[in-house]
């Protein structure tokens, strides 16, 4: 029969330690010093630009026969259907809704500034069609900061991204530029999907004709933009060609979505952190040829902004996740910095340590007045 083992610390002390932690946390939050970022006005202009750009794109999409999808709870018209010939991978509808929050443009200004990007600098963007909202945010921020942008876009998109055949990611780009919301150079396009070949879920199911759709959309984009169509048998060649096409003076590389040329297709792909990754914080660079542009630029000591995990990115910038209705420009906490009282933090940790330490010592002493430590008296 298993004997009951006395706890190493009595429960009242655990409760007391929890009370100390909760009280310290509440006091720390209540006394936090909220300071506006020095570039708040720039952030707000970028967010307002994104808000107006999305309203304009909505008009364009509806005018071309697009409909508001049932999952588009904020009725932006910027979420595409769940399935189409250019859908490459599954996608979370809540992440797609969140990525359209205009305050992400303010987050981009923050990241650009922290990366050391200044007016007149050049940044490179590699984007799939998976998160058009994050692409819009990046371009609006860059335009407000007078930063030069070279972009390579892939046609493929995960579910509820830019998945409309009549309005792929290339059309987002064209209307953003023609509408006066963004300045950039579209230097190349590709199909995207597995190994950047222009294949999607339909093709994996044996449905024929999907590759021709990718080809047609890419060639149409090349016609109006003058971009190069990147299409090689190997992913390594696709990555190499991108490095050749991007300018040599790139100050920041931005990956939006999970295009294999940008994220890579090796086992190291998911090891690359989310958000802004400065050269000194980059993970170990793998030696494989298909490691992707995130690693390629990190190896060149260029900061990388990796945008894929929307929930984590939103949390980092105090942007509401999957808010319905969606936040308006200026409503997020990304425009300010919270500074917490270090004295309160240290005092809370010290007091909690003392409570737990005292609890361990007293419990081991088997004091009879502690619950669970009373011994039966002998008769």
C-alpha positions as CSV (number, residue, x, y, z in Angstrom):
1,X,0.0,0.0,0.0
2,X,1.4,3.4,-1.0
3,X,2.0,5.7,1.9
4,X,1.1,9.3,1.8
5,X,4.1,11.5,1.3
6,X,4.2,14.8,3.1
7,X,4.5,17.8,0.8
8,X,7.8,19.6,0.6
9,X,6.0,22.9,1.3
10,X,2.6,23.4,3.0
11,X,-0.2,24.6,0.8
12,X,-0.8,27.9,2.7
13,X,2.7,29.0,1.6
14,X,1.9,28.2,-2.0
15,X,-1.3,30.2,-1.8
16,X,0.6,33.1,-0.1
17,X,3.2,33.0,-2.9
18,X,0.5,33.1,-5.5
19,X,-1.2,36.0,-3.8
20,X,2.2,37.9,-3.8
21,X,2.7,37.2,-7.5
22,X,-0.8,38.3,-8.4
23,X,-0.6,41.5,-6.3
24,X,2.9,42.3,-7.7
25,X,1.7,41.8,-11.3
26,X,-1.4,44.0,-10.7
27,X,0.7,46.8,-9.1
28,X,3.2,46.6,-11.9
29,X,0.5,47.0,-14.5
30,X,-1.2,49.8,-12.6
31,X,2.0,51.8,-12.3
32,X,3.3,51.2,-15.8
33,X,4.6,54.3,-17.5
34,X,3.2,54.6,-21.1
35,X,5.3,56.7,-23.4
36,X,4.4,57.5,-27.0
37,X,6.9,56.5,-29.6
38,X,8.8,59.4,-31.0
39,X,7.7,58.4,-34.5
40,X,4.0,57.9,-33.6
41,X,2.8,60.5,-36.1
42,X,4.6,58.6,-38.9
43,X,3.1,55.3,-37.7
44,X,-0.4,56.9,-37.7
45,X,0.0,58.2,-41.2
46,X,1.0,54.8,-42.4
47,X,-2.0,53.1,-40.7
48,X,-4.4,55.7,-42.2
49,X,-2.8,55.1,-45.6
50,X,-3.4,51.4,-45.2
51,X,-7.0,51.9,-44.1
52,X,-7.7,54.0,-47.2
53,X,-5.8,51.6,-49.4
54,X,-7.9,48.7,-48.2
55,X,-11.2,50.6,-48.8
56,X,-10.0,51.4,-52.3
57,X,-9.1,47.7,-53.0
58,X,-12.4,46.6,-51.7
59,X,-14.1,48.8,-54.4
60,X,-11.8,47.4,-57.1
61,X,-12.5,43.8,-56.1
62,X,-16.3,44.2,-55.9
63,X,-16.2,46.0,-59.3
64,X,-14.5,43.0,-60.8
65,X,-17.2,40.7,-59.6
66,X,-15.6,39.6,-56.4
67,X,-17.9,38.8,-53.5
68,X,-17.4,39.0,-49.7
69,X,-16.7,35.6,-48.4
70,X,-18.7,34.2,-45.4
71,X,-15.4,34.1,-43.4
72,X,-14.7,37.8,-44.1
73,X,-16.6,38.9,-40.9
74,X,-15.3,42.5,-41.2
75,X,-16.5,42.7,-44.8
76,X,-13.2,43.9,-46.2
77,X,-13.5,41.9,-49.5
78,X,-9.8,41.3,-49.1
79,X,-10.2,37.7,-48.0
80,X,-10.4,35.3,-51.0
81,X,-12.3,32.0,-51.2
82,X,-11.1,28.9,-49.3
83,X,-10.5,26.9,-52.4
84,X,-9.4,27.9,-55.9
85,X,-6.8,26.8,-58.5
86,X,-4.1,28.9,-57.0
87,X,-4.6,27.8,-53.4
88,X,-1.3,26.2,-52.3
89,X,-1.7,25.4,-48.6
90,X,-4.2,25.5,-45.8
91,X,-4.7,28.8,-43.9
92,X,-6.3,30.0,-40.8
93,X,-9.2,32.4,-41.4
94,X,-8.7,34.2,-38.0
95,X,-5.1,34.9,-39.0
96,X,-6.2,36.3,-42.4
97,X,-8.7,38.6,-40.7
98,X,-6.2,39.9,-38.2
99,X,-3.5,40.6,-40.9
100,X,-5.8,43.2,-42.5
101,X,-5.7,45.3,-39.4
102,X,-4.4,48.8,-40.5
103,X,-2.4,49.1,-37.4
104,X,0.0,46.6,-38.9
105,X,1.3,49.4,-41.0
106,X,2.3,51.2,-37.8
107,X,4.0,48.0,-36.7
108,X,6.0,48.0,-39.9
109,X,7.2,51.6,-39.2
110,X,8.3,50.4,-35.8
111,X,10.2,47.4,-37.3
112,X,11.7,49.4,-40.1
113,X,13.0,52.0,-37.6
114,X,14.4,49.4,-35.2
115,X,16.2,47.8,-38.2
116,X,17.9,51.1,-39.0
117,X,16.0,51.7,-42.2
118,X,16.0,55.4,-43.1
119,X,14.6,57.6,-45.9
120,X,16.1,56.8,-49.3
121,X,17.2,53.3,-48.2
122,X,16.3,50.2,-50.2
123,X,14.4,47.2,-48.8
124,X,13.5,43.9,-50.5
125,X,10.2,42.2,-50.2
126,X,9.4,38.6,-51.1
127,X,5.7,37.9,-50.8
128,X,3.3,35.1,-51.6
129,X,-0.4,35.8,-51.9
130,X,-1.1,34.3,-48.5
131,X,-1.3,37.6,-46.5
132,X,-2.1,40.5,-48.7
133,X,-2.8,42.6,-45.6
134,X,0.8,42.3,-44.4
135,X,2.0,43.2,-47.9
136,X,-0.2,46.3,-48.0
137,X,1.1,47.2,-44.5
138,X,4.7,46.9,-45.6
139,X,4.2,49.0,-48.7
140,X,2.2,51.7,-47.0
141,X,4.9,52.0,-44.3
142,X,7.7,52.1,-46.8
143,X,5.9,54.8,-48.9
144,X,5.3,57.0,-45.8
145,X,9.0,56.6,-44.9
146,X,10.2,57.4,-48.5
147,X,11.9,54.0,-48.6
148,X,12.6,52.4,-52.0
149,X,11.1,48.9,-52.4
150,X,12.0,46.1,-54.7
151,X,9.4,43.3,-54.6
152,X,9.1,39.8,-56.0
153,X,5.7,38.3,-55.7
154,X,4.5,34.7,-56.0
155,X,1.0,33.9,-57.3
156,X,0.2,31.0,-54.9
157,X,-1.7,31.7,-51.7
158,X,-2.9,29.8,-48.7
159,X,-6.7,29.6,-48.0
160,X,-8.5,32.9,-47.7
161,X,-5.5,34.9,-48.9
162,X,-5.3,36.4,-52.4
163,X,-6.9,33.3,-53.9
164,X,-9.2,34.8,-56.5
165,X,-8.3,33.9,-60.0
166,X,-9.6,37.2,-61.3
167,X,-7.8,39.2,-58.6
168,X,-4.5,37.5,-57.5
169,X,-1.8,39.2,-55.5
170,X,-0.5,40.9,-58.7
171,X,-3.7,42.8,-59.0
172,X,-3.4,44.0,-55.4
173,X,0.0,45.4,-56.3
174,X,-1.2,47.1,-59.6
175,X,-4.2,48.8,-57.9
176,X,-2.1,49.9,-54.9
177,X,0.3,51.7,-57.3
178,X,-2.2,53.0,-59.7
179,X,-4.4,54.2,-56.8
180,X,-1.4,56.2,-55.4
181,X,-1.1,54.3,-52.2
182,X,2.3,52.7,-52.7
183,X,5.5,53.2,-54.6
184,X,7.6,50.1,-55.5
185,X,9.4,48.2,-58.3
186,X,7.8,44.8,-59.1
187,X,11.0,43.2,-60.4
188,X,9.9,39.6,-60.8
189,X,6.9,37.3,-60.3
190,X,6.7,33.5,-59.9
191,X,4.1,30.8,-59.5
192,X,4.9,29.9,-55.9
193,X,3.7,26.6,-54.4
194,X,6.0,23.6,-53.9
195,X,9.5,24.5,-55.0
196,X,8.2,27.6,-56.7
197,X,6.9,25.6,-59.7
198,X,3.4,27.1,-59.7
199,X,1.4,24.2,-58.3
200,X,-1.4,24.1,-55.8
201,X,-3.8,21.8,-53.9
202,X,-5.8,21.2,-57.0
203,X,-2.7,19.9,-58.8
204,X,-1.9,17.6,-55.9
205,X,-5.4,16.1,-56.3
206,X,-4.7,15.3,-59.9
207,X,-6.8,18.1,-61.4
208,X,-5.2,19.1,-64.7
209,X,-4.7,22.6,-66.1
210,X,-3.7,24.4,-62.9
211,X,-0.1,25.0,-63.9
212,X,-1.5,26.8,-67.0
213,X,-3.5,29.1,-64.8
214,X,-0.3,30.0,-62.8
215,X,1.5,30.7,-66.0
216,X,-1.2,32.9,-67.4
217,X,-1.5,35.0,-64.3
218,X,2.3,35.5,-64.1
219,X,2.7,36.4,-67.7
220,X,-0.2,38.9,-67.5
221,X,1.6,40.5,-64.6
222,X,4.8,40.6,-66.6
223,X,3.0,42.4,-69.4
224,X,1.8,45.4,-67.3
225,X,4.8,45.6,-64.9
226,X,7.8,44.6,-67.0
227,X,8.7,42.1,-64.3
228,X,10.7,38.9,-65.0
229,X,8.9,35.6,-64.8
230,X,11.0,33.3,-62.5
231,X,10.4,29.7,-63.4
232,X,13.1,27.1,-63.0
233,X,13.2,23.3,-62.5
234,X,15.0,23.7,-59.2
235,X,14.2,25.8,-56.1
236,X,17.9,26.5,-55.7
237,X,17.9,28.3,-59.1
238,X,14.8,30.3,-58.1
239,X,16.6,31.4,-55.0
240,X,19.8,32.3,-56.8
241,X,17.9,34.3,-59.4
242,X,16.1,36.3,-56.8
243,X,19.5,37.2,-55.2
244,X,20.7,38.4,-58.6
245,X,17.6,40.5,-59.2
246,X,17.4,42.3,-55.8
247,X,19.6,45.4,-55.5
248,X,23.0,45.1,-53.8
249,X,22.3,47.8,-51.2
250,X,19.3,46.1,-49.5
251,X,19.0,47.3,-45.9
252,X,16.2,45.0,-44.9
253,X,14.6,41.8,-46.3
254,X,10.9,41.1,-45.7
255,X,9.4,37.7,-46.1
256,X,5.6,37.7,-46.2
257,X,3.9,34.3,-46.1
258,X,5.6,30.9,-46.6
259,X,6.8,31.0,-50.2
260,X,9.5,28.3,-50.4
261,X,12.0,30.5,-52.2
262,X,11.9,32.9,-49.2
263,X,11.4,30.5,-46.3
264,X,13.3,27.6,-47.8
265,X,12.3,24.0,-48.1
266,X,14.8,22.3,-45.8
267,X,14.4,21.1,-42.2
268,X,15.7,24.4,-41.0
269,X,12.8,26.4,-42.4
270,X,10.8,26.6,-39.2
271,X,13.9,27.5,-37.1
272,X,13.9,31.0,-38.4
273,X,12.3,33.3,-35.8
274,X,9.3,35.5,-36.4
275,X,9.3,39.3,-36.5
276,X,12.4,41.4,-36.8
277,X,15.6,39.3,-36.7
278,X,18.8,41.4,-36.5
279,X,22.1,39.8,-37.7
280,X,23.4,39.2,-34.2
281,X,20.1,37.4,-33.3
282,X,19.9,35.2,-36.4
283,X,19.9,31.4,-35.9
284,X,22.7,29.2,-37.2
285,X,22.9,29.4,-41.0
286,X,22.5,26.0,-42.6
287,X,24.8,24.9,-45.3
288,X,22.1,23.5,-47.6
289,X,21.5,25.2,-51.0
290,X,17.7,25.5,-50.6
291,X,17.8,27.3,-47.2
292,X,15.8,30.3,-48.6
293,X,16.2,34.0,-48.7
294,X,15.6,34.5,-45.0
295,X,18.9,32.6,-44.3
296,X,20.6,34.0,-47.3
297,X,20.2,37.6,-46.2
298,X,20.9,36.8,-42.5
299,X,24.2,35.3,-43.7
300,X,24.9,38.6,-45.4
301,X,24.3,40.5,-42.1
302,X,21.1,42.0,-43.4
303,X,18.2,42.3,-41.0
304,X,15.2,40.1,-41.8
305,X,11.6,40.7,-41.1
306,X,9.8,37.3,-41.1
307,X,6.0,37.7,-41.3
308,X,4.1,34.4,-41.0
309,X,2.8,33.7,-37.5
310,X,0.2,36.5,-37.3
311,X,-0.9,35.7,-33.8
312,X,2.6,36.1,-32.4
313,X,3.2,39.3,-34.5
314,X,-0.1,40.8,-33.3
315,X,0.7,40.1,-29.7
316,X,4.2,41.6,-30.0
317,X,2.6,44.9,-31.3
318,X,-0.5,45.0,-29.0
319,X,-2.8,44.5,-32.0
320,X,-6.1,42.8,-31.2
321,X,-6.3,39.3,-32.6
322,X,-9.3,38.5,-34.7
323,X,-11.2,41.5,-33.6
324,X,-14.7,42.0,-35.0
325,X,-15.2,44.8,-35.7
326,X,-11.6,45.4,-36.7
327,X,-9.6,48.1,-35.0
328,X,-9.3,51.4,-36.8
329,X,-6.0,53.2,-37.4
330,X,-4.6,54.5,-34.1
331,X,-6.5,52.1,-31.8
332,X,-3.7,49.7,-31.1
333,X,-1.0,49.9,-28.4
334,X,1.8,49.7,-31.1
335,X,2.1,53.5,-30.9
336,X,3.4,53.5,-27.4
337,X,6.0,51.8,-25.1
338,X,5.1,50.5,-21.7
339,X,7.9,50.8,-19.1
340,X,7.4,48.9,-15.9
341,X,8.7,49.7,-12.4
342,X,11.8,47.6,-11.8
343,X,11.7,48.1,-8.1
344,X,8.2,46.6,-7.9
345,X,9.3,43.6,-10.1
346,X,12.4,43.0,-8.0
347,X,10.5,43.4,-4.7
348,X,7.8,41.0,-5.9
349,X,10.3,38.3,-6.9
350,X,12.2,38.7,-3.6
351,X,9.1,38.5,-1.5
352,X,7.9,35.5,-3.3
353,X,11.3,33.8,-2.9
354,X,11.2,34.5,0.9
355,X,7.7,33.1,1.2
356,X,8.6,29.9,-0.6
357,X,11.9,29.5,1.3
358,X,10.2,30.0,4.6
359,X,7.5,27.6,3.6
360,X,10.0,24.9,2.8
361,X,11.9,25.3,6.0
362,X,8.8,25.4,8.3
363,X,7.2,22.5,6.5
364,X,10.3,20.4,7.0
365,X,10.2,21.3,10.7
366,X,6.8,19.6,10.9
367,X,5.2,22.3,13.0
368,X,2.0,20.9,14.5
369,X,0.0,24.0,13.8
370,X,0.4,23.6,10.1
371,X,-2.4,21.7,8.2
372,X,-1.4,18.2,7.2
373,X,1.5,18.1,9.7
374,X,-0.4,17.2,12.9
375,X,0.5,13.9,14.3
376,X,-1.7,11.6,16.3
377,X,-0.9,11.8,20.0
378,X,0.1,8.5,21.6
379,X,-2.4,7.0,24.2
